[in-house]
Amino acid sequence: MNNSKLIEQSFTILDDKNLSFFQRLKKVCDLLQQEKNSYDWVGFYFAKHSEKTLHLGPFAGEPTDHKVIPFGKGICGQVAESNKNFLVEDVNAQDNYIACSLNVKSEIVVSLFVNDQNIGQIDIDSNTANAFSKDDEALLESINKMIAQVIDKENIQILDLIE
């Protein structure tokens, strides 16, 4: 499925108010994992700025022990501090990497901003080296913008939803 169709389907999922916000995010994770061959793990982390930690939200893929990540630790933690997306072609070449699985070869993390505040991120792991491109980054940015609009429009309090 091409990126335009993925964006369209993600919009349909996110617009379904019969589901809770996290149920919608889980369906988006499932969609991305099923439709993009190299997306082996797809999940959201949300920032708790008062504690400088990221908290695992909905995901698709193998369960992870990384339910809470300190800012600065690993790729996700670095993105929380820098507010910049991070595309890693080879995780083994990274000094500050937290291994979720020995099979993971590459990772992309794209920030989620609501009203100019970095509230979280979408994190994708792949068991294939060099799995991600600028097209993937653009896709994930588009999906995150839609998610941000839902959060803003529905006045969703993320901190009430995370552990």
Contacts in CASP RR format, 6 or more apart in sequence:
PFRMAT RR
TARGET T0000
AUTHOR 0000-0000-0000
METHOD contacts of the structure
MODEL  1
MNNSKLIEQSFTILDDKNLSFFQRLKKVCDLLQQEKNSYDWVGFYFAKHS
EKTLHLGPFAGEPTDHKVIPFGKGICGQVAESNKNFLVEDVNAQDNYIAC
SLNVKSEIVVSLFVNDQNIGQIDIDSNTANAFSKDDEALLESINKMIAQV
IDKENIQILDLIE
1 9 0 8 1.000
1 35 0 8 1.000
3 135 0 8 1.000
3 138 0 8 1.000
3 139 0 8 1.000
3 142 0 8 1.000
6 31 0 8 1.000
6 32 0 8 1.000
6 35 0 8 1.000
6 36 0 8 1.000
6 139 0 8 1.000
6 143 0 8 1.000
7 139 0 8 1.000
7 142 0 8 1.000
7 143 0 8 1.000
7 146 0 8 1.000
9 31 0 8 1.000
10 28 0 8 1.000
10 31 0 8 1.000
10 143 0 8 1.000
10 146 0 8 1.000
11 146 0 8 1.000
13 19 0 8 1.000
13 24 0 8 1.000
13 27 0 8 1.000
13 28 0 8 1.000
13 31 0 8 1.000
14 24 0 8 1.000
14 28 0 8 1.000
14 146 0 8 1.000
14 147 0 8 1.000
14 150 0 8 1.000
15 150 0 8 1.000
16 24 0 8 1.000
17 154 0 8 1.000
19 27 0 8 1.000
21 150 0 8 1.000
21 151 0 8 1.000
21 154 0 8 1.000
21 156 0 8 1.000
21 161 0 8 1.000
22 57 0 8 1.000
22 58 0 8 1.000
22 161 0 8 1.000
23 58 0 8 1.000
24 150 0 8 1.000
25 44 0 8 1.000
25 57 0 8 1.000
25 58 0 8 1.000
25 147 0 8 1.000
26 58 0 8 1.000
26 59 0 8 1.000
26 60 0 8 1.000
28 143 0 8 1.000
28 147 0 8 1.000
29 42 0 8 1.000
29 43 0 8 1.000
29 44 0 8 1.000
29 58 0 8 1.000
29 59 0 8 1.000
29 60 0 8 1.000
30 42 0 8 1.000
30 60 0 8 1.000
32 39 0 8 1.000
32 42 0 8 1.000
32 60 0 8 1.000
32 124 0 8 1.000
32 143 0 8 1.000
33 39 0 8 1.000
33 40 0 8 1.000
33 41 0 8 1.000
33 42 0 8 1.000
33 60 0 8 1.000
33 61 0 8 1.000
36 136 0 8 1.000
38 126 0 8 1.000
38 127 0 8 1.000
38 128 0 8 1.000
38 131 0 8 1.000
38 132 0 8 1.000
39 124 0 8 1.000
39 126 0 8 1.000
40 61 0 8 1.000
40 103 0 8 1.000
40 104 0 8 1.000
40 125 0 8 1.000
40 126 0 8 1.000
40 127 0 8 1.000
41 59 0 8 1.000
41 60 0 8 1.000
41 61 0 8 1.000
41 62 0 8 1.000
41 64 0 8 1.000
41 100 0 8 1.000
41 101 0 8 1.000
41 104 0 8 1.000
41 123 0 8 1.000
41 124 0 8 1.000
41 125 0 8 1.000
42 59 0 8 1.000
42 60 0 8 1.000
42 61 0 8 1.000
42 122 0 8 1.000
42 123 0 8 1.000
42 124 0 8 1.000
43 56 0 8 1.000
43 57 0 8 1.000
43 58 0 8 1.000
43 59 0 8 1.000
43 60 0 8 1.000
43 122 0 8 1.000
43 123 0 8 1.000
43 124 0 8 1.000
44 56 0 8 1.000
44 57 0 8 1.000
44 58 0 8 1.000
44 59 0 8 1.000
44 112 0 8 1.000
44 120 0 8 1.000
44 121 0 8 1.000
44 122 0 8 1.000
44 123 0 8 1.000
45 54 0 8 1.000
45 55 0 8 1.000
45 56 0 8 1.000
45 57 0 8 1.000
45 69 0 8 1.000
45 76 0 8 1.000
45 80 0 8 1.000
45 120 0 8 1.000
45 121 0 8 1.000
45 123 0 8 1.000
46 54 0 8 1.000
46 55 0 8 1.000
46 57 0 8 1.000
46 119 0 8 1.000
46 120 0 8 1.000
46 158 0 8 1.000
46 159 0 8 1.000
46 161 0 8 1.000
46 162 0 8 1.000
47 53 0 8 1.000
47 54 0 8 1.000
47 55 0 8 1.000
47 71 0 8 1.000
47 80 0 8 1.000
47 118 0 8 1.000
47 119 0 8 1.000
47 120 0 8 1.000
48 54 0 8 1.000
48 55 0 8 1.000
48 159 0 8 1.000
48 162 0 8 1.000
52 70 0 8 1.000
52 71 0 8 1.000
52 80 0 8 1.000
53 68 0 8 1.000
53 69 0 8 1.000
53 70 0 8 1.000
53 71 0 8 1.000
54 68 0 8 1.000
54 69 0 8 1.000
54 70 0 8 1.000
54 71 0 8 1.000
54 76 0 8 1.000
54 77 0 8 1.000
54 80 0 8 1.000
54 120 0 8 1.000
54 121 0 8 1.000
55 67 0 8 1.000
55 68 0 8 1.000
55 162 0 8 1.000
55 163 0 8 1.000
56 64 0 8 1.000
56 66 0 8 1.000
56 67 0 8 1.000
56 68 0 8 1.000
56 162 0 8 1.000
57 161 0 8 1.000
57 162 0 8 1.000
62 100 0 8 1.000
62 101 0 8 1.000
64 100 0 8 1.000
65 100 0 8 1.000
66 76 0 8 1.000
66 98 0 8 1.000
66 100 0 8 1.000
67 163 0 8 1.000
68 163 0 8 1.000
69 76 0 8 1.000
69 77 0 8 1.000
69 80 0 8 1.000
69 98 0 8 1.000
70 77 0 8 1.000
71 77 0 8 1.000
71 80 0 8 1.000
71 81 0 8 1.000
72 78 0 8 1.000
72 80 0 8 1.000
72 81 0 8 1.000
72 96 0 8 1.000
73 96 0 8 1.000
73 98 0 8 1.000
74 94 0 8 1.000
74 96 0 8 1.000
74 97 0 8 1.000
74 98 0 8 1.000
75 86 0 8 1.000
75 88 0 8 1.000
75 91 0 8 1.000
75 94 0 8 1.000
75 96 0 8 1.000
75 97 0 8 1.000
75 98 0 8 1.000
75 107 0 8 1.000
75 109 0 8 1.000
75 123 0 8 1.000
76 98 0 8 1.000
76 109 0 8 1.000
76 121 0 8 1.000
76 123 0 8 1.000
78 86 0 8 1.000
78 96 0 8 1.000
79 85 0 8 1.000
79 86 0 8 1.000
79 109 0 8 1.000
79 110 0 8 1.000
79 111 0 8 1.000
79 121 0 8 1.000
80 118 0 8 1.000
80 120 0 8 1.000
80 121 0 8 1.000
83 111 0 8 1.000
83 113 0 8 1.000
83 118 0 8 1.000
84 111 0 8 1.000
85 108 0 8 1.000
85 109 0 8 1.000
85 110 0 8 1.000
85 111 0 8 1.000
85 137 0 8 1.000
85 140 0 8 1.000
85 141 0 8 1.000
86 107 0 8 1.000
86 108 0 8 1.000
86 109 0 8 1.000
87 107 0 8 1.000
87 108 0 8 1.000
87 132 0 8 1.000
87 136 0 8 1.000
87 137 0 8 1.000
88 94 0 8 1.000
88 97 0 8 1.000
88 106 0 8 1.000
88 107 0 8 1.000
88 108 0 8 1.000
89 106 0 8 1.000
89 129 0 8 1.000
89 130 0 8 1.000
89 132 0 8 1.000
90 105 0 8 1.000
90 106 0 8 1.000
90 129 0 8 1.000
90 130 0 8 1.000
91 97 0 8 1.000
91 99 0 8 1.000
91 104 0 8 1.000
91 105 0 8 1.000
91 106 0 8 1.000
91 107 0 8 1.000
92 105 0 8 1.000
100 125 0 8 1.000
101 125 0 8 1.000
101 127 0 8 1.000
103 127 0 8 1.000
104 125 0 8 1.000
104 126 0 8 1.000
104 127 0 8 1.000
105 126 0 8 1.000
105 127 0 8 1.000
105 128 0 8 1.000
105 129 0 8 1.000
105 131 0 8 1.000
106 125 0 8 1.000
106 126 0 8 1.000
106 128 0 8 1.000
106 129 0 8 1.000
106 130 0 8 1.000
106 131 0 8 1.000
106 132 0 8 1.000
107 123 0 8 1.000
107 124 0 8 1.000
107 125 0 8 1.000
107 126 0 8 1.000
107 132 0 8 1.000
108 123 0 8 1.000
108 124 0 8 1.000
108 132 0 8 1.000
108 136 0 8 1.000
108 137 0 8 1.000
108 140 0 8 1.000
109 121 0 8 1.000
109 122 0 8 1.000
109 123 0 8 1.000
109 124 0 8 1.000
110 121 0 8 1.000
110 122 0 8 1.000
110 137 0 8 1.000
110 140 0 8 1.000
110 141 0 8 1.000
110 144 0 8 1.000
111 118 0 8 1.000
111 120 0 8 1.000
111 121 0 8 1.000
111 144 0 8 1.000
112 118 0 8 1.000
112 119 0 8 1.000
112 120 0 8 1.000
112 121 0 8 1.000
112 122 0 8 1.000
112 144 0 8 1.000
112 147 0 8 1.000
112 148 0 8 1.000
113 119 0 8 1.000
113 144 0 8 1.000
113 148 0 8 1.000
114 148 0 8 1.000
114 151 0 8 1.000
114 152 0 8 1.000
115 152 0 8 1.000
119 151 0 8 1.000
119 158 0 8 1.000
122 140 0 8 1.000
122 143 0 8 1.000
122 144 0 8 1.000
124 132 0 8 1.000
124 136 0 8 1.000
124 140 0 8 1.000
126 132 0 8 1.000
150 156 0 8 1.000
151 158 0 8 1.000
END
